[in-house]
Amino acid sequence: MSIDEGTRRRVAELLGREPRGLREVAVRGSGGDPAVIRVASVVEGKPFPTLFWLVDPSISYQIDQEEARGLIKRLQSRVDADTALQGAMTRDHTAHIALRETYLSEEEREFLEASGLMPALAKRGIGGIADFSRIRCLHTWYAAHLVVANTVGALLEEHWAMELGQAAVLNVD
């Protein structure tokens, strides 16, 4: 799938730099602006395990604020105390790895296998996370959640609903 020049420029504006490995707009906001992009799994000859990238500035800012207020630590404590949440996160990562596999081109697959770099992707889940019990970054979890619902994205939306009376921060098309 190719990206038209207008979309590429808009994504560059949202990122504040030229996008590397841009493959598609995975989610658009209700106004049509890119909200989440899908990135190639090989960028500039190196494995790039972050499949989905959040580019919506208002959601990114809101998540920045939540992270600054310690939400990752609070959610991580919740996960650490709940084996069901731990299992759900492992399933999320495993499903994400399988999804990433479906996007690999034959050329990318051959490169990764020939160079011995396939494990760099095969063992890393959402946001390139290797430890499936850790949250690490709400931005990558939420970007992936907007494409395919996941545990941490649901916890974030639950937090927003309780704290802000807001079920979600993005109306998607």
C-alpha atoms as an extended CHARMM CRD file, in Angstrom:
* protein
*
       173  EXT
         1         1  MET       CA              0.0000000000        0.0000000000        0.0000000000  PROA      1               0.0000000000
         2         2  SER       CA              1.4610000000        3.3390000000       -0.9420000000  PROA      2               0.0000000000
         3         3  ILE       CA              1.1750000000        6.6220000000        0.9090000000  PROA      3               0.0000000000
         4         4  ASP       CA              0.2310000000        9.6790000000       -1.1140000000  PROA      4               0.0000000000
         5         5  GLU       CA              2.3830000000       12.7780000000       -0.8030000000  PROA      5               0.0000000000
         6         6  GLY       CA             -0.2570000000       14.7890000000        1.0790000000  PROA      6               0.0000000000
         7         7  THR       CA             -0.6160000000       12.0820000000        3.7110000000  PROA      7               0.0000000000
         8         8  ARG       CA              3.1600000000       11.7430000000        4.0510000000  PROA      8               0.0000000000
         9         9  ARG       CA              3.4830000000       15.5020000000        4.5380000000  PROA      9               0.0000000000
        10        10  ARG       CA              0.6930000000       15.5540000000        7.1310000000  PROA      10              0.0000000000
        11        11  VAL       CA              2.2700000000       12.6760000000        9.0590000000  PROA      11              0.0000000000
        12        12  ALA       CA              5.6090000000       14.5490000000        8.9580000000  PROA      12              0.0000000000
        13        13  GLU       CA              3.8710000000       17.6490000000       10.3700000000  PROA      13              0.0000000000
        14        14  LEU       CA              2.2980000000       15.6160000000       13.1580000000  PROA      14              0.0000000000
        15        15  LEU       CA              5.5880000000       13.9160000000       14.0160000000  PROA      15              0.0000000000
        16        16  GLY       CA              7.6610000000       17.0640000000       13.6560000000  PROA      16              0.0000000000
        17        17  ARG       CA             10.0600000000       15.1740000000       11.3840000000  PROA      17              0.0000000000
        18        18  GLU       CA             10.0790000000       13.0160000000        8.2860000000  PROA      18              0.0000000000
        19        19  PRO       CA              8.4720000000        9.6370000000        8.9790000000  PROA      19              0.0000000000
        20        20  ARG       CA             10.7840000000        6.6470000000        8.6730000000  PROA      20              0.0000000000
        21        21  GLY       CA              9.3380000000        3.3850000000        7.4260000000  PROA      21              0.0000000000
        22        22  LEU       CA              5.8120000000        4.7700000000        6.9840000000  PROA      22              0.0000000000
        23        23  ARG       CA              3.5680000000        2.0970000000        5.4530000000  PROA      23              0.0000000000
        24        24  GLU       CA              0.0220000000        3.2800000000        6.0510000000  PROA      24              0.0000000000
        25        25  VAL       CA             -2.3420000000        5.2850000000        8.1880000000  PROA      25              0.0000000000
        26        26  ALA       CA             -3.8210000000        2.5760000000       10.3990000000  PROA      26              0.0000000000
        27        27  VAL       CA             -6.3590000000        4.8080000000       12.1890000000  PROA      27              0.0000000000
        28        28  ARG       CA             -7.7820000000        8.1950000000       11.3250000000  PROA      28              0.0000000000
        29        29  GLY       CA             -9.6000000000       10.5260000000       13.6650000000  PROA      29              0.0000000000
        30        30  SER       CA            -13.1700000000       11.5820000000       12.9550000000  PROA      30              0.0000000000
        31        31  GLY       CA            -11.8520000000       14.6410000000       11.0690000000  PROA      31              0.0000000000
        32        32  GLY       CA             -9.7980000000       12.4020000000        8.7890000000  PROA      32              0.0000000000
        33        33  ASP       CA             -6.3950000000       13.3090000000       10.2120000000  PROA      33              0.0000000000
        34        34  PRO       CA             -3.9480000000       10.4240000000       10.8070000000  PROA      34              0.0000000000
        35        35  ALA       CA             -4.0700000000        9.2360000000       14.4100000000  PROA      35              0.0000000000
        36        36  VAL       CA             -2.0080000000        6.0370000000       14.2210000000  PROA      36              0.0000000000
        37        37  ILE       CA              0.4490000000        5.0320000000       11.5340000000  PROA      37              0.0000000000
        38        38  ARG       CA              1.8190000000        1.6040000000       10.7110000000  PROA      38              0.0000000000
        39        39  VAL       CA              5.5820000000        1.4620000000       10.3650000000  PROA      39              0.0000000000
        40        40  ALA       CA              7.7010000000       -1.0840000000        8.4720000000  PROA      40              0.0000000000
        41        41  SER       CA              9.3290000000       -3.8140000000       10.5310000000  PROA      41              0.0000000000
        42        42  VAL       CA             12.6720000000       -3.1110000000        8.8560000000  PROA      42              0.0000000000
        43        43  VAL       CA             13.7630000000        0.5300000000        8.7680000000  PROA      43              0.0000000000
        44        44  GLU       CA             17.0980000000        1.5530000000        7.2900000000  PROA      44              0.0000000000
        45        45  GLY       CA             18.3600000000       -2.0410000000        7.3700000000  PROA      45              0.0000000000
        46        46  LYS       CA             17.5050000000       -2.6370000000       11.0350000000  PROA      46              0.0000000000
        47        47  PRO       CA             14.6080000000       -4.4200000000       12.7670000000  PROA      47              0.0000000000
        48        48  PHE       CA             11.9770000000       -1.9620000000       13.9620000000  PROA      48              0.0000000000
        49        49  PRO       CA              9.5710000000       -3.7370000000       16.3160000000  PROA      49              0.0000000000
        50        50  THR       CA              7.1990000000       -0.8130000000       16.9470000000  PROA      50              0.0000000000
        51        51  LEU       CA              4.4640000000       -1.5900000000       14.4430000000  PROA      51              0.0000000000
        52        52  PHE       CA              2.0170000000        1.2040000000       15.3280000000  PROA      52              0.0000000000
        53        53  TRP       CA              2.9440000000        4.7830000000       16.1480000000  PROA      53              0.0000000000
        54        54  LEU       CA              0.6110000000        7.3160000000       17.7540000000  PROA      54              0.0000000000
        55        55  VAL       CA              0.6940000000       10.5990000000       15.7930000000  PROA      55              0.0000000000
        56        56  ASP       CA             -2.4230000000       12.3460000000       17.0980000000  PROA      56              0.0000000000
        57        57  PRO       CA             -0.9980000000       15.3180000000       19.0440000000  PROA      57              0.0000000000
        58        58  SER       CA             -3.8630000000       15.7130000000       21.5080000000  PROA      58              0.0000000000
        59        59  ILE       CA             -3.8830000000       12.0380000000       22.5050000000  PROA      59              0.0000000000
        60        60  SER       CA             -0.0870000000       12.0240000000       22.7010000000  PROA      60              0.0000000000
        61        61  TYR       CA             -0.1820000000       15.0600000000       24.9790000000  PROA      61              0.0000000000
        62        62  GLN       CA             -2.8810000000       13.5530000000       27.1660000000  PROA      62              0.0000000000
        63        63  ILE       CA             -0.8300000000       10.3590000000       27.5280000000  PROA      63              0.0000000000
        64        64  ASP       CA              2.3190000000       12.4300000000       28.2260000000  PROA      64              0.0000000000
        65        65  GLN       CA              0.4360000000       14.0490000000       31.1140000000  PROA      65              0.0000000000
        66        66  GLU       CA             -0.7630000000       10.6890000000       32.4590000000  PROA      66              0.0000000000
        67        67  GLU       CA              2.7550000000        9.2600000000       32.3360000000  PROA      67              0.0000000000
        68        68  ALA       CA              4.1310000000       12.3540000000       34.1010000000  PROA      68              0.0000000000
        69        69  ARG       CA              1.5460000000       11.8520000000       36.8580000000  PROA      69              0.0000000000
        70        70  GLY       CA              2.7680000000        8.2830000000       37.4190000000  PROA      70              0.0000000000
        71        71  LEU       CA              0.0330000000        6.3260000000       35.6880000000  PROA      71              0.0000000000
        72        72  ILE       CA              2.4390000000        3.7050000000       34.3150000000  PROA      72              0.0000000000
        73        73  LYS       CA              3.6090000000        2.9050000000       37.8450000000  PROA      73              0.0000000000
        74        74  ARG       CA              0.0250000000        2.6530000000       39.1200000000  PROA      74              0.0000000000
        75        75  LEU       CA             -1.1030000000        0.4540000000       36.2330000000  PROA      75              0.0000000000
        76        76  GLN       CA              2.0270000000       -1.6760000000       36.5470000000  PROA      76              0.0000000000
        77        77  SER       CA              1.2570000000       -2.2600000000       40.2310000000  PROA      77              0.0000000000
        78        78  ARG       CA             -2.2090000000       -3.3900000000       39.2430000000  PROA      78              0.0000000000
        79        79  VAL       CA             -0.8030000000       -5.7660000000       36.6280000000  PROA      79              0.0000000000
        80        80  ASP       CA              1.8390000000       -7.1140000000       39.0370000000  PROA      80              0.0000000000
        81        81  ALA       CA             -0.9070000000       -8.0330000000       41.5260000000  PROA      81              0.0000000000
        82        82  ASP       CA             -3.2500000000       -9.6770000000       38.9960000000  PROA      82              0.0000000000
        83        83  THR       CA             -2.3260000000      -12.8870000000       37.1740000000  PROA      83              0.0000000000
        84        84  ALA       CA             -5.3290000000      -12.5040000000       34.8560000000  PROA      84              0.0000000000
        85        85  LEU       CA             -4.0240000000       -9.1230000000       33.6570000000  PROA      85              0.0000000000
        86        86  GLN       CA             -0.5370000000      -10.6110000000       33.2680000000  PROA      86              0.0000000000
        87        87  GLY       CA             -1.9380000000      -13.4220000000       31.1280000000  PROA      87              0.0000000000
        88        88  ALA       CA             -3.9760000000      -10.9850000000       29.0600000000  PROA      88              0.0000000000
        89        89  MET       CA             -0.8870000000       -8.8550000000       28.3840000000  PROA      89              0.0000000000
        90        90  THR       CA              1.0610000000      -11.9300000000       27.2830000000  PROA      90              0.0000000000
        91        91  ARG       CA             -1.7600000000      -12.8180000000       24.8920000000  PROA      91              0.0000000000
        92        92  ASP       CA             -1.7660000000       -9.2230000000       23.5950000000  PROA      92              0.0000000000
        93        93  HSD       CA              1.9640000000       -9.3690000000       22.8740000000  PROA      93              0.0000000000
        94        94  THR       CA              1.6990000000      -12.7820000000       21.2130000000  PROA      94              0.0000000000
        95        95  ALA       CA             -1.1660000000      -11.6170000000       18.9980000000  PROA      95              0.0000000000
        96        96  HSD       CA              0.7650000000       -8.4500000000       18.1360000000  PROA      96              0.0000000000
        97        97  ILE       CA              3.8110000000      -10.4740000000       17.0760000000  PROA      97              0.0000000000
        98        98  ALA       CA              1.5750000000      -12.6110000000       14.8410000000  PROA      98              0.0000000000
        99        99  LEU       CA             -0.0090000000       -9.4760000000       13.3560000000  PROA      99              0.0000000000
       100       100  ARG       CA              3.4050000000       -7.9480000000       12.6880000000  PROA      100             0.0000000000
       101       101  GLU       CA              4.3720000000      -11.1530000000       10.8640000000  PROA      101             0.0000000000
       102       102  THR       CA              1.4610000000      -10.6850000000        8.4590000000  PROA      102             0.0000000000
       103       103  TYR       CA              2.8210000000       -7.2960000000        7.4300000000  PROA      103             0.0000000000
       104       104  LEU       CA              6.3550000000       -8.4770000000        6.6650000000  PROA      104             0.0000000000
       105       105  SER       CA              7.1340000000       -8.3520000000        2.9780000000  PROA      105             0.0000000000
       106       106  GLU       CA              8.9660000000      -11.3080000000        1.4760000000  PROA      106             0.0000000000
       107       107  GLU       CA             12.0210000000       -9.0850000000        1.0760000000  PROA      107             0.0000000000
       108       108  GLU       CA             11.9190000000       -8.0410000000        4.7440000000  PROA      108             0.0000000000
       109       109  ARG       CA             11.4350000000      -11.6370000000        5.8680000000  PROA      109             0.0000000000
       110       110  GLU       CA             14.3810000000      -12.8450000000        3.7600000000  PROA      110             0.0000000000
       111       111  PHE       CA             16.6020000000      -10.0280000000        5.0470000000  PROA      111             0.0000000000
       112       112  LEU       CA             15.7200000000      -10.7080000000        8.6980000000  PROA      112             0.0000000000
       113       113  GLU       CA             16.2470000000      -14.4560000000        8.3580000000  PROA      113             0.0000000000
       114       114  ALA       CA             19.5050000000      -14.1750000000        6.3710000000  PROA      114             0.0000000000
       115       115  SER       CA             20.9670000000      -11.6460000000        8.7980000000  PROA      115             0.0000000000
       116       116  GLY       CA             19.8740000000      -13.5770000000       11.9020000000  PROA      116             0.0000000000
       117       117  LEU       CA             17.7330000000      -10.6400000000       13.0380000000  PROA      117             0.0000000000
       118       118  MET       CA             14.3300000000      -12.3340000000       12.9410000000  PROA      118             0.0000000000
       119       119  PRO       CA             14.4510000000      -13.0310000000       16.7180000000  PROA      119             0.0000000000
       120       120  ALA       CA             14.6580000000       -9.2730000000       17.3060000000  PROA      120             0.0000000000
       121       121  LEU       CA             11.0590000000       -9.1250000000       16.0790000000  PROA      121             0.0000000000
       122       122  ALA       CA              9.8100000000      -12.5940000000       16.9930000000  PROA      122             0.0000000000
       123       123  LYS       CA             10.4990000000      -12.0540000000       20.7040000000  PROA      123             0.0000000000
       124       124  ARG       CA              9.2740000000       -8.4710000000       21.0000000000  PROA      124             0.0000000000
       125       125  GLY       CA              5.6560000000       -7.5120000000       21.3830000000  PROA      125             0.0000000000
       126       126  ILE       CA              3.7940000000       -4.2250000000       21.4890000000  PROA      126             0.0000000000
       127       127  GLY       CA              6.1930000000       -1.3040000000       21.2920000000  PROA      127             0.0000000000
       128       128  GLY       CA              9.1630000000       -3.6550000000       21.0060000000  PROA      128             0.0000000000
       129       129  ILE       CA              8.7060000000       -4.8380000000       24.5900000000  PROA      129             0.0000000000
       130       130  ALA       CA             10.6160000000       -8.0380000000       25.3870000000  PROA      130             0.0000000000
       131       131  ASP       CA              9.3300000000       -8.4620000000       28.9650000000  PROA      131             0.0000000000
       132       132  PHE       CA              5.6600000000       -9.2250000000       28.4140000000  PROA      132             0.0000000000
       133       133  SER       CA              4.8060000000       -8.3590000000       32.0240000000  PROA      133             0.0000000000
       134       134  ARG       CA              5.9350000000       -4.7110000000       31.7210000000  PROA      134             0.0000000000
       135       135  ILE       CA              3.9780000000       -1.7330000000       30.3990000000  PROA      135             0.0000000000
       136       136  ARG       CA              6.8880000000        0.6280000000       29.6270000000  PROA      136             0.0000000000
       137       137  CYS       CA              5.0960000000        3.1280000000       27.3050000000  PROA      137             0.0000000000
       138       138  LEU       CA              1.4190000000        4.0230000000       27.1970000000  PROA      138             0.0000000000
       139       139  HSD       CA              1.7820000000        5.6660000000       23.7730000000  PROA      139             0.0000000000
       140       140  THR       CA              2.7080000000        2.4180000000       22.0130000000  PROA      140             0.0000000000
       141       141  TRP       CA              0.1100000000        0.4030000000       23.8980000000  PROA      141             0.0000000000
       142       142  TYR       CA             -2.6100000000        2.9020000000       23.0360000000  PROA      142             0.0000000000
       143       143  ALA       CA             -1.5860000000        3.1650000000       19.3840000000  PROA      143             0.0000000000
       144       144  ALA       CA             -1.8230000000       -0.6310000000       19.1230000000  PROA      144             0.0000000000
       145       145  HSD       CA             -5.1140000000       -0.5710000000       21.0810000000  PROA      145             0.0000000000
       146       146  LEU       CA             -6.7010000000        1.7740000000       18.5530000000  PROA      146             0.0000000000
       147       147  VAL       CA             -5.9380000000       -0.8220000000       15.8670000000  PROA      147             0.0000000000
       148       148  VAL       CA             -6.6460000000       -4.0150000000       17.8670000000  PROA      148             0.0000000000
       149       149  ALA       CA             -7.9970000000       -3.6980000000       21.4080000000  PROA      149             0.0000000000
       150       150  ASN       CA             -5.5390000000       -4.6770000000       24.1360000000  PROA      150             0.0000000000
       151       151  THR       CA             -5.3780000000       -4.8960000000       27.9160000000  PROA      151             0.0000000000
       152       152  VAL       CA             -3.3190000000       -1.7890000000       28.6690000000  PROA      152             0.0000000000
       153       153  GLY       CA             -5.3020000000        0.3410000000       26.2200000000  PROA      153             0.0000000000
       154       154  ALA       CA             -8.4800000000       -0.8190000000       27.9660000000  PROA      154             0.0000000000
       155       155  LEU       CA             -6.9780000000        0.0310000000       31.3700000000  PROA      155             0.0000000000
       156       156  LEU       CA             -6.0670000000        3.4820000000       30.0850000000  PROA      156             0.0000000000
       157       157  GLU       CA             -9.5800000000        4.0620000000       28.7750000000  PROA      157             0.0000000000
       158       158  GLU       CA            -10.9850000000        2.7910000000       32.0860000000  PROA      158             0.0000000000
       159       159  HSD       CA             -8.7590000000        5.3160000000       33.8710000000  PROA      159             0.0000000000
       160       160  TRP       CA             -9.9860000000        8.1390000000       31.6360000000  PROA      160             0.0000000000
       161       161  ALA       CA            -13.5950000000        7.1070000000       32.1860000000  PROA      161             0.0000000000
       162       162  MET       CA            -13.1750000000        7.1380000000       35.9740000000  PROA      162             0.0000000000
       163       163  GLU       CA            -10.9630000000       10.2370000000       36.2020000000  PROA      163             0.0000000000
       164       164  LEU       CA            -12.3790000000       12.3510000000       33.4080000000  PROA      164             0.0000000000
       165       165  GLY       CA            -15.7910000000       10.8970000000       32.7710000000  PROA      165             0.0000000000
       166       166  GLN       CA            -14.5310000000       10.2720000000       29.2500000000  PROA      166             0.0000000000
       167       167  ALA       CA            -14.7980000000        6.8260000000       27.6670000000  PROA      167             0.0000000000
       168       168  ALA       CA            -12.2240000000        7.4550000000       24.9350000000  PROA      168             0.0000000000
       169       169  VAL       CA            -10.1630000000       10.3240000000       23.6660000000  PROA      169             0.0000000000
       170       170  LEU       CA            -10.4660000000        9.6420000000       19.9540000000  PROA      170             0.0000000000
       171       171  ASN       CA            -13.4370000000        9.2200000000       17.6990000000  PROA      171             0.0000000000
       172       172  VAL       CA            -12.1190000000        7.0280000000       14.9110000000  PROA      172             0.0000000000
       173       173  ASP       CA            -13.3200000000        6.4480000000       11.4090000000  PROA      173             0.0000000000
